[in-house]
C-alpha cells in the first residue's frame, strides 16, 4: 500500500498541473480561472474522500480498477479540454459565458478530483488495516498520519516532475501520457495474491509496451489537437511560462500565448507607444526595453540611433520560436550592433543593472495576475526611477477604454497612476484603447508644437504616428479630463504588498462575463470600513465555529480544527509565494521548488508528529499539548512574516523555502495530531479528516487569492491569520 499511496500523490500533483495548464490555455491564461479551477479540484477531491462509509475497506481490485480508469482519463481530459470551443460552438477568440466556463471546469475536474479522493481514502484504509495496533497502550502501527506522509512524499515527486518536464521541453500532452503510464504501473506491483495476478501483470506489461509504441505518435497528435483552435498553425510549444502558438495567413504571422493574441507582424501599435514617450526626451541615447521587443518596440527605438539598447526578454523559448518561424526581415532589427538581448527576469534586471538609461520602456503584459502585477507597483517604479538619468523617462502601457471608464477600470488605472506619482515628479497619461503613461523626474512637455519639431528633426518613419496625431494626443478633451479623473479617484496606490491592481483587473475580466457587475464600486473594500467588515465577518465565523466545536462531540471539533489549519496554511502559502514573487521575480523553476518544499513539509509534519505523539501521548494519555503548540507556531510564523513585510526585507529562496516548509509541517502536524488524539479506530477517521483537510485548502485558496491578499494586503491578511490561529488554540481540547 505504500507504493499505492506514493503513486496517488505523484499522479495527483502532476495530473493536476497538466489539467490546470490546459484549462488556463482554454480560458486565455487568465489567472483567476486557474485559482477557481484549483479550488474546484480540491472541492471534488474532498467529495471523493468523504464518499462511502467511514470505515468500510474496499478490496485491492477496486483500487486497481480506479487506477486503470485514471490511466485512460488523463489524455482524454487533455483532448476534451482542447475541443471545448468545438463542443460548445463558440467563436474562436471569444470568451465563453461565465456560467458555461464554471460548468465546463466543474465537469472536467469532477472525474479526476473525485477518483483521486476515493483512491486516497481506500488506499489509506487498506494501509491502516495492514498495520497492528496495541490498544492497551493506545499505540498505532499504520495510521492516517503515516498514509498522509507517504502521499505527500509522492506529491513532492509529482511537483518535481511538473517542474522539470517543461524545462526539459516535455510537452503537456506527453506529461498526461506519463501520468497514464504511472497509473497503469500499479497493476505490476499489485499486492493481490490471487491467481489472476499473473494475468494482471501481463495486461500491465502489454499496456506499457503499447504506450512506448504509441510514444512516437504523441507529438503529431498533440499538434493536431492544437490545430483545432489554430487551423493555420505553423508551430506550437509548451514553455515554462505558457503555451506558444504561431499561425500564418496571407503572409501575416500571429503569435499567441495561452491562446491569447500577443502580437501580429503587421501591427502598428509599437510606434504609437514608443514615440509618444520618446519625443518627450531631448536626446535619448540609451534605451532599456523590458519585454515585447519583438513586437516592434526595438525597431521603433532604433530610429533614434541610440548608442546602447538593452532588450530584456523573460521567455527564452518564445524568443527562439519567433526567430525560427517568423520571416527574417520582420526581426532584422534584433541583429543591430546597438542591440544587446538579455534573457532574464525584467524586474531582477532593473534592480541589478549598474547603467543609467535615458528611456525605460515596459512592454510586459497587463497586470492580470500576480506575475504581471509586479511590473506596475510602486516598488518597481522606484527601482526604474533609480535606473534612469536625471531627465530619463519611463513609459508603460495599459489596455483601457477610449471613451467610457467603469469604476473597476477607473480604480485600476488610478492605482497605477498613484504608484507612478509616488515614484516620479511628473506623470502624463495619454488615453485611448491603450493608455500610455509617461513618467519622469524632469518636467514633461505639454506643447505639441515642440514635440512636432522634434518629430521632424529626427526624421521618424511612421505609418500612424504623424504630426496631426501628436497634436491630437495633447489637445483632445480626454487628455485633460482623464488626468483630473485619476487625480480625484480615491484609489490605493498599487504596491507589492497590497496588489489592488490585480484585484481590479480580475473584476474587469469578470465584468466581461457578468455585465451586471460593471457599475458596482468595490473601492470601499480597500477602505477602513472594508477592512473592519472583513474582520467582523471572519470574527463571526470564528465565534460560530468555536460554539459548534464547544457544544458538539469531539468528532465535530476535530473536523473543524483540521479545516481551520488547512485554511490558514493555504492562505499563508499564497502570501509567501506572492511576497517571494514581488521581491525576486517568478522563475518557474523556483516556484516549483517552493511548492515541493511545502509538500515536503506536509510529509515531514505527519511523520514527526506521529512519532512524537506515540512517545509522549502514550505516557500522558493523549494530553500532550502538541495541537495547541502547533497553532502557536502558526502565530509566531505569521508575526515574523508581518515584520518582514513591514520592514520590506528581502526574501531569498532559502528563507521562503523555510517559511513554506514550516507552514506545511504545521498543517500536516495538526492533521496527524487530530487523527491520533482519542481515536481507537484509524479507519473511521480517514474519510472525514482527509475531506476536511481538502475542503479547508479549497476555501483558503479561494479566499486568500481572491479576497484577503488583494483587498487587505499581505500584512493585514497575516494579522487575520494570527487571530484564526488563536481560535484554533481555543478549539483544541486535549
Secondary structure per residue as TSV (DSSP state, phi and psi in degrees):
chain	resnum	aa	ss	phi	psi
A	1	X	-	360.0	-23.2
A	2	X	H	-62.7	-42.1
A	3	X	H	-64.6	-40.5
A	4	X	H	-58.3	-48.8
A	5	X	H	-63.4	-39.5
A	6	X	H	-63.5	-45.2
A	7	X	H	-65.7	-36.6
A	8	X	H	-58.7	-46.1
A	9	X	H	-64.1	-39.8
A	10	X	H	-66.0	-53.8
A	11	X	H	-71.8	-25.0
A	12	X	H	-63.9	-47.7
A	13	X	H	-73.9	-47.7
A	14	X	H	-64.8	-44.9
A	15	X	H	-65.0	-36.6
A	16	X	H	-61.3	-45.1
A	17	X	H	-63.7	-42.1
A	18	X	H	-59.9	-48.7
A	19	X	H	-70.4	-40.1
A	20	X	H	-66.6	-34.1
A	21	X	H	-64.5	-41.2
A	22	X	H	-64.7	-41.2
A	23	X	H	-65.5	-36.9
A	24	X	H	-61.0	-41.7
A	25	X	H	-68.1	-42.3
A	26	X	H	-61.7	-28.1
A	27	X	T	-112.8	29.7
A	28	X	T	65.2	30.8
A	29	X	T	72.4	14.2
A	30	X	-	-71.6	123.4
A	31	X	H	-64.6	-28.7
A	32	X	H	-59.7	-38.4
A	33	X	H	-62.3	-40.7
A	34	X	H	-61.4	-42.4
A	35	X	H	-66.4	-44.8
A	36	X	H	-61.8	-42.1
A	37	X	H	-64.1	-40.3
A	38	X	H	-63.5	-41.3
A	39	X	H	-63.0	-42.5
A	40	X	H	-64.7	-39.9
A	41	X	H	-58.5	-48.5
A	42	X	H	-63.9	-36.8
A	43	X	H	-64.1	-46.9
A	44	X	H	-65.1	-36.6
A	45	X	H	-63.8	-38.1
A	46	X	H	-63.8	-39.8
A	47	X	H	-61.9	-44.7
A	48	X	H	-62.9	-40.0
A	49	X	H	-68.2	-29.5
A	50	X	H	-90.2	-5.1
A	51	X	-	-76.9	138.1
A	52	X	S	96.0	176.9
A	53	X	-	-68.0	158.3
A	54	X	S	-64.0	-39.5
A	55	X	S	-126.6	14.0
A	56	X	-	-72.6	132.9
A	57	X	-	-101.6	125.0
A	58	X	-	-85.9	150.1
A	59	X	-	-70.1	161.5
A	60	X	H	-59.6	-33.6
A	61	X	H	-59.7	-38.0
A	62	X	H	-65.3	-39.1
A	63	X	H	-64.0	-42.6
A	64	X	H	-61.5	-40.3
A	65	X	H	-62.0	-42.5
A	66	X	H	-64.7	-39.3
A	67	X	H	-61.8	-41.7
A	68	X	H	-63.9	-42.9
A	69	X	H	-59.9	-42.2
A	70	X	H	-63.0	-40.6
A	71	X	H	-58.6	-37.7
A	72	X	H	-74.8	-31.3
A	73	X	H	-72.4	-37.3
A	74	X	H	-57.0	-56.2
A	75	X	H	-68.0	-30.1
A	76	X	H	-64.4	-38.8
A	77	X	H	-60.3	-44.1
A	78	X	H	-60.4	-45.3
A	79	X	H	-64.0	-43.3
A	80	X	H	-69.3	-37.6
A	81	X	H	-64.4	-42.2
A	82	X	H	-68.1	-24.0
A	83	X	T	-89.9	9.5
A	84	X	H	-53.8	-47.1
A	85	X	H	-71.5	-30.7
A	86	X	H	-68.0	-40.3
A	87	X	H	-66.9	-43.0
A	88	X	H	-87.6	-8.8
A	89	X	T	70.1	26.2
A	90	X	-	-75.9	152.7
A	91	X	-	-73.8	131.4
A	92	X	T	-56.1	133.8
A	93	X	T	89.9	-9.3
A	94	X	-	-97.1	155.6
A	95	X	-	-81.2	139.9
A	96	X	-	-72.0	151.6
A	97	X	-	-54.3	147.0
A	98	X	H	-58.6	-38.6
A	99	X	H	-61.4	-41.2
A	100	X	H	-67.9	-34.7
A	101	X	H	-63.6	-47.8
A	102	X	H	-63.5	-40.5
A	103	X	H	-62.8	-43.5
A	104	X	H	-63.7	-45.3
A	105	X	H	-62.0	-44.5
A	106	X	H	-59.9	-40.1
A	107	X	H	-69.7	-47.7
A	108	X	H	-63.6	-34.2
A	109	X	H	-91.7	-11.5
A	110	X	H	-61.0	-52.8
A	111	X	H	-67.1	-51.1
A	112	X	H	-65.4	-37.0
A	113	X	H	-64.4	-51.1
A	114	X	H	-65.0	-42.6
A	115	X	H	-63.4	-40.4
A	116	X	H	-70.1	-35.6
A	117	X	H	-63.1	-43.4
A	118	X	H	-62.1	-45.1
A	119	X	H	-57.5	-45.2
A	120	X	H	-64.3	-46.4
A	121	X	H	-66.9	-36.2
A	122	X	H	-68.6	-46.7
A	123	X	H	-65.5	-38.3
A	124	X	H	-65.4	-39.7
A	125	X	H	-67.1	-38.9
A	126	X	H	-63.6	-39.4
A	127	X	H	-64.2	-44.2
A	128	X	H	-64.4	-42.5
A	129	X	H	-65.7	-24.6
A	130	X	T	-79.3	-10.5
A	131	X	S	-93.1	175.1
A	132	X	-	-117.1	145.7
A	133	X	-	-124.9	134.9
A	134	X	B	-102.6	93.6
A	135	X	T	-66.9	-26.1
A	136	X	T	-64.5	-32.6
A	137	X	T	-106.9	3.2
A	138	X	T	55.0	36.9
A	139	X	B	-110.3	136.1
A	140	X	-	-107.9	153.4
A	141	X	S	-89.1	-91.2
A	142	X	S	-88.8	131.3
A	143	X	-	-132.8	171.1
A	144	X	H	-59.2	-39.2
A	145	X	H	-59.8	-42.3
A	146	X	H	-65.8	-42.2
A	147	X	H	-62.2	-41.3
A	148	X	H	-63.8	-38.6
A	149	X	H	-64.9	-42.5
A	150	X	H	-67.4	-43.7
A	151	X	H	-62.1	-39.4
A	152	X	H	-65.8	-36.6
A	153	X	H	-62.6	-39.8
A	154	X	H	-62.5	-35.5
A	155	X	H	-62.7	-36.6
A	156	X	H	-60.9	-45.0
A	157	X	H	-63.7	-40.7
A	158	X	H	-64.4	-39.9
A	159	X	H	-65.5	-38.5
A	160	X	H	-62.8	-43.5
A	161	X	H	-64.3	-44.4
A	162	X	H	-63.5	-26.7
A	163	X	H	-80.1	-44.1
A	164	X	H	-79.1	-34.6
A	165	X	H	-57.2	-48.4
A	166	X	H	-63.5	-35.6
A	167	X	H	-65.0	-35.3
A	168	X	T	-83.0	-1.8
A	169	X	T	85.2	13.1
A	170	X	-	-78.9	122.1
A	171	X	-	-72.5	161.0
A	172	X	H	-62.3	-40.1
A	173	X	H	-66.0	-36.9
A	174	X	H	-63.9	-36.5
A	175	X	H	-65.3	-37.0
A	176	X	H	-62.4	-39.4
A	177	X	H	-67.1	-34.0
A	178	X	H	-65.7	-39.6
A	179	X	H	-59.0	-40.4
A	180	X	H	-62.5	-45.1
A	181	X	H	-60.1	-44.4
A	182	X	H	-64.3	-35.4
A	183	X	H	-67.2	-37.4
A	184	X	H	-74.7	-24.1
A	185	X	H	-61.9	-25.9
A	186	X	T	-63.5	-23.8
A	187	X	T	-65.1	-29.6
A	188	X	T	-70.6	-35.9
A	189	X	T	-105.5	19.7
A	190	X	-	-55.7	131.8
A	191	X	-	-77.3	-4.1
A	192	X	-	-64.1	124.7
A	193	X	-	-100.6	15.9
A	194	X	S	-71.0	170.9
A	195	X	T	-67.0	-20.8
A	196	X	T	-76.0	-3.8
A	197	X	H	-61.7	-39.0
A	198	X	H	-64.5	-40.5
A	199	X	H	-63.1	-39.2
A	200	X	H	-65.5	-42.2
A	201	X	H	-62.8	-41.2
A	202	X	H	-61.1	-40.9
A	203	X	H	-63.3	-43.2
A	204	X	H	-63.2	-44.0
A	205	X	H	-62.5	-39.8
A	206	X	H	-62.7	-44.6
A	207	X	H	-61.1	-44.1
A	208	X	H	-64.9	-39.7
A	209	X	H	-63.0	-42.8
A	210	X	H	-62.1	-37.5
A	211	X	H	-59.2	-46.6
A	212	X	H	-71.3	-30.5
A	213	X	H	-66.1	-39.7
A	214	X	H	-73.5	-17.0
A	215	X	G	-55.8	-38.1
A	216	X	G	-69.6	-15.6
A	217	X	G	-96.6	-3.2
A	218	X	H	-63.8	-48.3
A	219	X	H	-63.7	-45.0
A	220	X	H	-60.4	-39.5
A	221	X	H	-66.1	-42.4
A	222	X	H	-57.3	-46.5
A	223	X	H	-64.7	-40.4
A	224	X	H	-65.4	-39.2
A	225	X	H	-65.9	-34.7
A	226	X	H	-66.0	-32.2
A	227	X	H	-65.9	-18.4
A	228	X	T	-59.1	-31.0
A	229	X	T	-106.0	-13.6
A	230	X	-	-133.9	81.3
A	231	X	T	-58.5	-30.8
A	232	X	T	-99.5	37.0
A	233	X	E	-63.0	134.3
A	234	X	E	-103.6	-44.0
A	235	X	E	-157.7	153.7
A	236	X	E	-150.4	149.2
A	237	X	E	-160.1	139.2
A	238	X	E	-85.7	124.6
A	239	X	E	-113.9	168.6
A	240	X	T	-60.6	-13.6
A	241	X	T	-113.3	0.2
A	242	X	E	146.8	172.1
A	243	X	E	-89.4	126.1
A	244	X	E	-103.6	130.2
A	245	X	E	-131.2	136.6
A	246	X	E	-120.6	128.5
A	247	X	E	-124.9	161.2
A	248	X	E	-141.9	137.7
A	249	X	E	-152.1	121.9
A	250	X	T	61.1	31.3
A	251	X	T	83.9	-2.2
A	252	X	E	-101.5	124.1
A	253	X	E	-99.5	138.4
A	254	X	E	-124.4	137.5
A	255	X	E	-114.3	128.1
A	256	X	E	-117.3	141.3
A	257	X	E	-120.8	120.6
A	258	X	T	52.5	41.2
A	259	X	T	67.7	4.2
A	260	X	E	-97.8	134.3
A	261	X	E	-64.7	124.4
A	262	X	E	-88.9	-51.6
A	263	X	E	-167.9	166.0
A	264	X	E	-135.2	156.6
A	265	X	T	-69.5	-14.2
A	266	X	T	-105.2	18.9
A	267	X	-	-75.5	143.8
A	268	X	-	-117.4	11.3
A	269	X	H	-67.2	-28.4
A	270	X	H	-61.7	-39.6
A	271	X	H	-67.9	-36.8
A	272	X	H	-65.7	-39.3
A	273	X	H	-67.4	-50.9
A	274	X	H	-67.4	-49.8
A	275	X	H	-74.8	-29.2
A	276	X	H	-58.2	-36.1
A	277	X	H	-88.6	-46.2
A	278	X	H	-67.3	-27.1
A	279	X	T	-68.3	-15.9
A	280	X	T	-80.3	-8.5
A	281	X	S	-100.8	138.5
A	282	X	S	-68.2	-36.6
A	283	X	S	-157.9	76.4
A	284	X	-	-72.4	125.4
A	285	X	-	-121.4	-24.7
A	286	X	E	-121.1	117.2
A	287	X	E	-114.0	144.3
A	288	X	E	-127.5	118.9
A	289	X	E	-111.9	121.7
A	290	X	E	-107.3	93.9
A	291	X	S	81.5	154.0
A	292	X	-	72.7	13.6
A	293	X	G	-62.9	-34.8
A	294	X	G	-71.5	-11.9
A	295	X	G	-73.3	-13.7
A	296	X	T	124.1	-3.3
A	297	X	H	-63.2	-42.1
A	298	X	H	-64.5	-43.7
A	299	X	H	-58.7	-44.8
A	300	X	H	-69.3	-36.7
A	301	X	H	-67.2	-31.7
A	302	X	G	-65.0	-18.8
A	303	X	G	-66.1	-17.9
A	304	X	G	-87.7	4.0
A	305	X	-	51.1	57.9
A	306	X	-	-71.5	152.6
A	307	X	S	-80.6	-21.3
A	308	X	E	-151.7	136.4
A	309	X	E	-141.7	111.0
A	310	X	E	-99.3	123.8
A	311	X	E	-113.7	121.0
A	312	X	E	-108.8	121.8
A	313	X	E	-120.8	133.2
A	314	X	S	-78.4	-43.1
A	315	X	-	-99.6	102.1
A	316	X	H	-63.6	-39.8
A	317	X	H	-69.8	-34.2
A	318	X	H	-61.1	-47.8
A	319	X	H	-62.3	-41.0
A	320	X	H	-64.9	-42.2
A	321	X	H	-62.5	-42.5
A	322	X	H	-63.8	-42.6
A	323	X	H	-66.1	-30.3
A	324	X	H	-79.7	-33.3
A	325	X	H	-114.4	-17.0
A	326	X	S	-87.0	154.0
A	327	X	-	-56.7	136.6
A	328	X	G	-56.1	-35.9
A	329	X	G	-66.2	-24.9
A	330	X	G	-79.5	-10.3
A	331	X	S	-125.6	12.8
A	332	X	G	-61.5	-26.4
A	333	X	G	-63.9	-24.4
A	334	X	G	-69.2	-14.8
A	335	X	G	-93.5	4.0
A	336	X	-	-62.3	146.7
A	337	X	T	-64.6	-26.2
A	338	X	T	-77.4	-16.4
A	339	X	E	-94.1	129.7
A	340	X	E	-121.2	120.9
A	341	X	E	-95.0	130.6
A	342	X	E	-118.9	131.4
A	343	X	E	-97.0	103.7
A	344	X	S	-164.5	167.1
A	345	X	-	-73.1	124.5
A	346	X	H	-57.7	-35.8
A	347	X	H	-72.5	-41.5
A	348	X	H	-62.9	-36.7
A	349	X	H	-63.4	-44.3
A	350	X	H	-63.8	-43.1
A	351	X	H	-69.3	-23.0
A	352	X	H	-106.1	-5.8
A	353	X	-	-74.5	144.2
A	354	X	-	-99.0	-17.9
A	355	X	-	-78.2	147.8
A	356	X	-	-105.5	141.3
A	357	X	E	-114.3	157.2
A	358	X	E	-83.0	-33.2
A	359	X	E	-136.6	131.6
A	360	X	E	-120.1	119.7
A	361	X	E	-114.9	118.0
A	362	X	E	-95.2	109.3
A	363	X	-	-106.1	25.2
A	364	X	-	-76.3	160.8
A	365	X	-	-62.0	161.8
A	366	X	-	-64.8	162.2
A	367	X	S	-78.0	66.4
A	368	X	-	-96.1	0.2
A	369	X	S	-150.8	169.3
A	370	X	H	-62.6	-30.8
A	371	X	H	-66.2	-47.6
A	372	X	H	-87.4	-22.2
A	373	X	H	-60.3	-30.7
A	374	X	T	-70.2	-6.2
A	375	X	T	-93.2	8.8
A	376	X	S	-136.3	30.1
A	377	X	S	-107.5	163.5
A	378	X	H	-58.7	-42.5
A	379	X	H	-64.6	-40.2
A	380	X	H	-67.6	-41.9
A	381	X	H	-63.6	-33.7
A	382	X	H	-66.7	-38.3
A	383	X	H	-64.2	-40.2
A	384	X	H	-64.9	-40.0
A	385	X	H	-60.1	-38.5
A	386	X	H	-72.2	-19.0
A	387	X	T	-96.5	6.1
A	388	X	E	-105.5	152.6
A	389	X	E	-66.0	165.5
A	390	X	E	-53.1	-33.9
A	391	X	E	-106.4	18.0
A	392	X	E	-68.6	161.6
A	393	X	E	-128.7	137.0
A	394	X	E	-108.1	134.6
A	395	X	E	-126.9	132.0
A	396	X	E	-130.8	162.3
A	397	X	E	-132.6	142.3
A	398	X	E	-134.4	123.2
A	399	X	E	-57.5	135.4
A	400	X	-	-148.0	-155.5
A	401	X	-	-129.8	139.8
A	402	X	S	-73.9	-34.0
A	403	X	S	-119.1	-47.4
A	404	X	-	-113.6	125.3
A	405	X	-	-108.5	121.7
A	406	X	-	-76.0	165.9
A	407	X	H	-54.8	-39.7
A	408	X	H	-61.3	-46.8
A	409	X	H	-65.7	-40.1
A	410	X	H	-61.3	-48.2
A	411	X	H	-72.4	-31.7
A	412	X	H	-63.1	-49.7
A	413	X	H	-65.3	-38.0
A	414	X	H	-67.7	-33.8
A	415	X	H	-63.4	-39.7
A	416	X	H	-71.7	-41.6
A	417	X	H	-60.7	-42.3
A	418	X	H	-65.4	-37.5
A	419	X	H	-64.9	-38.4
A	420	X	H	-66.0	-43.6
A	421	X	H	-64.6	-29.0
A	422	X	T	-75.7	-11.2
A	423	X	T	-115.3	-19.9
A	424	X	-	-131.7	152.2
A	425	X	S	-77.2	-28.3
A	426	X	E	-133.4	133.8
A	427	X	E	-138.5	131.3
A	428	X	E	-119.3	142.8
A	429	X	E	-122.3	125.5
A	430	X	E	-110.7	102.6
A	431	X	-	-75.6	156.9
A	432	X	S	171.4	-166.2
A	433	X	S	-58.0	-33.8
A	434	X	E	-123.1	121.8
A	435	X	E	-78.0	133.5
A	436	X	E	-107.4	123.0
A	437	X	E	-111.4	127.4
A	438	X	E	-117.9	128.3
A	439	X	E	-132.6	145.9
A	440	X	E	-160.7	157.7
A	441	X	S	-87.0	-9.0
A	442	X	S	-101.8	154.4
A	443	X	-	-57.3	141.5
A	444	X	-	-106.9	134.0
A	445	X	-	-70.5	137.2
A	446	X	-	-110.5	7.5
A	447	X	-	-93.9	109.1
A	448	X	H	-63.6	-30.4
A	449	X	H	-63.6	-40.2
A	450	X	H	-63.6	-41.3
A	451	X	H	-70.8	-34.9
A	452	X	H	-66.2	-38.9
A	453	X	H	-61.3	-42.2
A	454	X	H	-64.9	-39.7
A	455	X	H	-58.9	-44.0
A	456	X	H	-71.6	-40.5
A	457	X	H	-63.2	-34.0
A	458	X	T	-86.4	-5.9
A	459	X	T	54.1	50.0
A	460	X	-	-74.5	135.2
A	461	X	-	-101.5	107.6
A	462	X	-	-135.8	160.8
A	463	X	S	-102.3	-38.7
A	464	X	S	-105.0	-41.0
A	465	X	-	-79.6	99.4
A	466	X	-	-121.7	167.9
A	467	X	H	-54.1	-39.2
A	468	X	H	-63.7	-38.2
A	469	X	H	-68.7	-38.7
A	470	X	H	-59.9	-45.4
A	471	X	H	-63.4	-40.6
A	472	X	H	-61.9	-43.7
A	473	X	H	-57.3	-36.9
A	474	X	H	-97.6	-1.5
A	475	X	H	-127.4	-9.2
A	476	X	S	-72.4	156.9
A	477	X	H	-64.3	-29.9
A	478	X	H	-67.1	-29.1
A	479	X	H	-59.5	-37.8
A	480	X	H	-87.7	-38.7
A	481	X	H	-70.2	-35.9
A	482	X	H	-66.2	-39.8
A	483	X	H	-60.9	-42.0
A	484	X	H	-66.8	-39.8
A	485	X	H	-62.9	-44.2
A	486	X	H	-68.3	-37.4
A	487	X	H	-69.3	-31.9
A	488	X	H	-82.7	-22.5
A	489	X	S	-66.6	130.2
A	490	X	-	-87.6	71.5
A	491	X	-	-109.5	143.2
A	492	X	-	-74.6	128.2
A	493	X	-	-57.8	135.9
A	494	X	-	-67.3	131.6
A	495	X	-	-141.9	170.3
A	496	X	S	-62.9	-42.5
A	497	X	S	-88.8	-12.1
A	498	X	S	-136.7	77.7
A	499	X	-	-80.4	69.9
A	500	X	H	-65.2	-27.8
A	501	X	H	-63.8	-39.3
A	502	X	H	-61.8	-40.9
A	503	X	H	-62.5	-49.3
A	504	X	H	-72.1	-33.1
A	505	X	H	-62.9	-38.8
A	506	X	H	-63.4	-39.3
A	507	X	H	-69.8	-34.5
A	508	X	H	-62.5	-44.1
A	509	X	H	-63.2	-42.9
A	510	X	H	-64.6	-33.7
A	511	X	H	-67.1	-22.5
A	512	X	H	-67.8	-27.3
A	513	X	H	-98.4	-29.2
A	514	X	-	-125.4	83.4
A	515	X	G	-58.7	-24.0
A	516	X	G	-63.8	-20.2
A	517	X	G	-92.6	2.4
A	518	X	T	-64.1	-28.6
A	519	X	T	-101.9	7.6
A	520	X	-	-81.5	134.6
A	521	X	-	-101.7	110.6
A	522	X	-	-102.2	15.4
A	523	X	G	-63.6	-23.1
A	524	X	G	-62.1	-24.0
A	525	X	G	-65.3	-22.9
A	526	X	G	-95.0	7.4
A	527	X	S	-99.8	177.1
A	528	X	H	-59.5	-41.8
A	529	X	H	-62.8	-38.7
A	530	X	H	-63.6	-42.9
A	531	X	H	-61.8	-46.3
A	532	X	H	-61.8	-40.7
A	533	X	H	-61.4	-45.0
A	534	X	H	-64.2	-41.0
A	535	X	H	-65.0	-38.9
A	536	X	H	-66.1	-40.3
A	537	X	H	-60.9	-46.6
A	538	X	H	-69.0	-35.1
A	539	X	H	-62.8	-40.2
A	540	X	H	-63.3	-41.2
A	541	X	H	-63.4	-40.8
A	542	X	H	-62.8	-43.8
A	543	X	H	-63.1	-45.2
A	544	X	H	-64.1	-41.8
A	545	X	H	-63.1	-39.3
A	546	X	H	-66.2	-42.9
A	547	X	H	-63.2	-42.0
A	548	X	H	-61.4	-45.3
A	549	X	H	-70.3	-31.9
A	550	X	H	-75.7	-29.2
A	551	X	S	-109.4	10.9
A	552	X	S	-119.8	179.5
A	553	X	-	-67.9	167.1
A	554	X	H	-59.0	-31.6
A	555	X	H	-60.6	-45.8
A	556	X	H	-65.2	-43.2
A	557	X	H	-65.0	-37.5
A	558	X	H	-63.3	-45.5
A	559	X	H	-64.0	-43.8
A	560	X	H	-64.2	-39.3
A	561	X	H	-63.8	-43.6
A	562	X	H	-69.5	-37.9
A	563	X	H	-58.8	-45.2
A	564	X	H	-63.7	-42.7
A	565	X	H	-63.1	-43.2
A	566	X	H	-65.3	-39.0
A	567	X	H	-61.3	-50.5
A	568	X	H	-61.1	-44.4
A	569	X	H	-61.5	-40.5
A	570	X	H	-70.5	-38.9
A	571	X	H	-63.4	-42.1
A	572	X	H	-64.8	-40.1
A	573	X	H	-59.9	-42.0
A	574	X	H	-61.0	-46.1
A	575	X	H	-64.0	-44.2
A	576	X	H	-62.8	-44.7
A	577	X	H	-66.0	-40.5
A	578	X	H	-67.6	-36.9
A	579	X	H	-68.2	-43.5
A	580	X	H	-60.7	-41.0
A	581	X	H	-59.7	-44.8
A	582	X	H	-70.6	-29.1
A	583	X	H	-91.0	-27.8
A	584	X	H	-122.0	-11.9
A	585	X	-	82.4	147.4
A	586	X	-	-99.5	100.4
A	587	X	-	-89.7	130.5
A	588	X	H	-54.3	-39.1
A	589	X	H	-62.2	-41.1
A	590	X	H	-67.8	-39.8
A	591	X	H	-63.7	-38.9
A	592	X	H	-61.5	-41.5
A	593	X	H	-62.4	-43.1
A	594	X	H	-63.7	-41.2
A	595	X	H	-66.5	-36.7
A	596	X	H	-66.0	-36.6
A	597	X	H	-64.1	-39.5
A	598	X	H	-62.0	-43.8
A	599	X	H	-64.3	-37.4
A	600	X	H	-63.2	-38.1
A	601	X	H	-62.4	-39.4
A	602	X	H	-60.6	-43.8
A	603	X	H	-66.5	-46.0
A	604	X	H	-66.0	-39.5
A	605	X	H	-60.2	-43.4
A	606	X	H	-64.2	-42.8
A	607	X	H	-66.2	-49.8
A	608	X	H	-65.2	-47.8
A	609	X	H	-67.3	-35.1
A	610	X	H	-59.7	-50.6
A	611	X	H	-67.9	-39.7
A	612	X	H	-64.8	-41.0
A	613	X	H	-65.7	-38.3
A	614	X	H	-64.5	-34.9
A	615	X	H	-76.9	-45.4
A	616	X	H	-88.1	-42.3
A	617	X	H	-65.3	-35.8
A	618	X	H	-62.9	-38.1
A	619	X	H	-80.6	-23.2
A	620	X	H	-108.6	6.8
A	621	X	T	68.7	26.2
A	622	X	T	94.1	-12.7
A	623	X	-	-84.0	78.8
A	624	X	-	-104.0	-24.9
A	625	X	-	75.9	6.6
A	626	X	H	-62.8	-44.0
A	627	X	H	-60.8	-45.9
A	628	X	H	-63.9	-39.9
A	629	X	H	-62.8	-38.7
A	630	X	H	-65.6	-42.0
A	631	X	H	-66.6	-34.8
A	632	X	H	-63.4	-36.4
A	633	X	H	-63.5	-37.9
A	634	X	H	-56.6	-45.4
A	635	X	H	-61.6	-46.2
A	636	X	H	-64.0	-40.0
A	637	X	H	-64.7	-41.1
A	638	X	H	-69.3	-36.8
A	639	X	H	-62.3	-42.4
A	640	X	H	-63.6	-39.9
A	641	X	H	-66.7	-39.0
A	642	X	H	-58.5	-45.4
A	643	X	H	-62.0	-39.4
A	644	X	H	-62.9	-44.5
A	645	X	H	-66.7	-43.2
A	646	X	H	-62.3	-40.9
A	647	X	H	-88.4	-2.1
A	648	X	T	54.0	45.1
A	649	X	-	-72.5	150.1
A	650	X	-	-65.9	154.5
A	651	X	-	-129.4	93.5
A	652	X	-	-80.8	174.1
A	653	X	H	-63.0	-36.4
A	654	X	H	-67.9	-48.8
A	655	X	H	-67.1	-39.3
A	656	X	H	-72.5	-32.2
A	657	X	H	-62.2	-40.4
A	658	X	H	-63.0	-44.5
A	659	X	H	-58.5	-47.9
A	660	X	H	-68.5	-38.5
A	661	X	H	-61.0	-45.5
A	662	X	H	-66.2	-40.0
A	663	X	H	-65.8	-41.5
A	664	X	H	-64.2	-39.3
A	665	X	H	-59.0	-44.2
A	666	X	H	-66.9	-44.9
A	667	X	H	-58.4	-52.4
A	668	X	H	-70.1	-30.0
A	669	X	H	-63.9	-41.4
A	670	X	H	-66.9	-39.0
A	671	X	H	-64.1	-43.3
A	672	X	H	-62.8	-44.0
A	673	X	H	-63.6	-43.8
A	674	X	H	-64.9	-31.5
A	675	X	H	-76.9	-16.1
A	676	X	H	-104.0	-30.5
A	677	X	T	-69.1	112.2
A	678	X	T	70.8	17.7
A	679	X	-	-106.2	126.2
A	680	X	S	-95.8	-39.7
A	681	X	-	-109.3	104.6
A	682	X	T	-65.2	-30.0
A	683	X	H	-63.3	-30.1
A	684	X	H	-71.7	-20.6
A	685	X	H	-103.0	-5.1
A	686	X	H	-59.4	-55.9
A	687	X	H	-65.4	-53.6
A	688	X	H	-65.1	-38.7
A	689	X	H	-75.3	-40.3
A	690	X	H	-66.9	-39.3
A	691	X	H	-63.7	-40.1
A	692	X	H	-64.4	-39.8
A	693	X	H	-61.6	-44.9
A	694	X	H	-67.5	-41.7
A	695	X	H	-64.2	-39.9
A	696	X	H	-64.0	-39.8
A	697	X	H	-63.6	-39.8
A	698	X	H	-60.8	-49.9
A	699	X	H	-63.4	-40.6
A	700	X	H	-66.5	-37.7
A	701	X	H	-62.9	-47.3
A	702	X	H	-69.6	-46.0
A	703	X	H	-66.7	-42.9
A	704	X	I	-66.8	-41.9
A	705	X	I	-81.4	-34.2
A	706	X	I	-102.1	-21.1
A	707	X	I	-123.1	-59.6
A	708	X	I	-68.6	-58.4
A	709	X	I	-65.7	-45.4
A	710	X	I	-64.9	-38.5
A	711	X	I	-89.7	-45.2
A	712	X	I	-89.5	-25.3
A	713	X	H	87.1	169.7
A	714	X	H	-69.7	-40.4
A	715	X	H	-65.9	-49.8
A	716	X	H	-67.2	-33.2
A	717	X	H	-63.6	-41.9
A	718	X	H	-64.7	-38.6
A	719	X	H	-63.6	-40.4
A	720	X	H	-62.8	-37.7
A	721	X	H	-64.9	-29.9
A	722	X	H	-64.0	-44.4
A	723	X	H	-64.0	-41.6
A	724	X	H	-63.7	-37.6
A	725	X	H	-65.1	-37.6
A	726	X	H	-62.2	-39.1
A	727	X	H	-63.6	-35.9
A	728	X	H	-62.4	-38.7
A	729	X	H	-61.8	-40.6
A	730	X	H	-70.2	-29.1
A	731	X	H	-77.5	-24.3
A	732	X	-	-80.5	129.9
A	733	X	-	-123.3	117.5
A	734	X	-	-118.4	360.0
